[in-house]
Amino acid sequence: MKRKKAVTFVEEAGKVSGVKVEPVILEGHPADRIMKFAEQEDMDLIVMGTLGRTGLNRFLLGSIAENVVRHSKTPVMVVKGEAENEN
């Protein structure tokens, strides 16, 4: 399950850095849910990862981070990650 793996990764990174992490998994359209949750919780910043896909992959998969950056009322910081081998 990718969600659990992602949550565990972020929790561990927070522990190492001394940052308090409160994991939340939201259901629904990702960009909309992220923006709504940030507003409801009065967050100062949304931090998102992206794989930096381009061309056809980006068109087919869409870009949640781009959607949030363009439409969020909350400031957004996007961090480029490395794509796992998709083969």
N, C-alpha and C positions, 0 to 999 in steps of 0.2 A: 504494500500500500504506500504510494508515493506521499500522501498527505502526512502519515505518521513519520515517515523518514525525514520529511522536510521539517516538521515540528521538532523532532528530536535534535536535528542538526542545529536549528536556531537556539533551542534551549541550551545545548552544550556550548555553543559559541558565546551565548550570553553569560553563562557561568564563568568561562575562562576570562571574559572581559569585565566581569563584575557588574553586568547589566541585568536588571530584573526583567524576566520574560514571563508574560502571561499568555500561554497559547490559546488561540481561538480558531476554530474551524467553522467557516461560514458556508451556508448552502445557497445556491442561486447563481445568477450571472456574476462572475468574479469582479469585474470592474465596478459594476453598480453596487455590489455588496461591500466592497472595500471602501468606496467613497462614502456610502451611507453609514457604515460602522465608524469611520473616522470622524464624521460629523456628530454622530450620536454620543461618542465618547469624548468629544471635544479635544481631539488629538492635535498636537502641534506640527507633526510631520508624519508622512507616510513614507516608509522605506521599502522599496521593491527591488527584486532581482530581475534580470532579463538575460536571455541567452544571446541577444544581438543577432537574431536571424535576419536574413535579408531575402529579397527576391521572392520566388515562389513559396518557399517555406513560410515566410512571414505572411504572405497573402492567404495561404491555406489555413494557417494556425491563428491568424489574427495577432494582435499585440495588446494584451491586457495592460501592460505597463504604459504603452503609448496612450491608450484610452484614458487611463487614470490621470496621466500627466496633462492631457488636453482638457479634461473636464472637471477635475477635482478643485474644490474650494480650499482644500487643505494643501499646503506645500508638499511636493513629492520629490524624493531623492531616489534615483535609479542607479543600481549597482550592477555592472556587467559581470556575469558569471561565465563559467565554461560549460559548454554543452557536453553531456555524456554521449558516448558512442551510441548512435541511433540505429546501428545495424543489428 
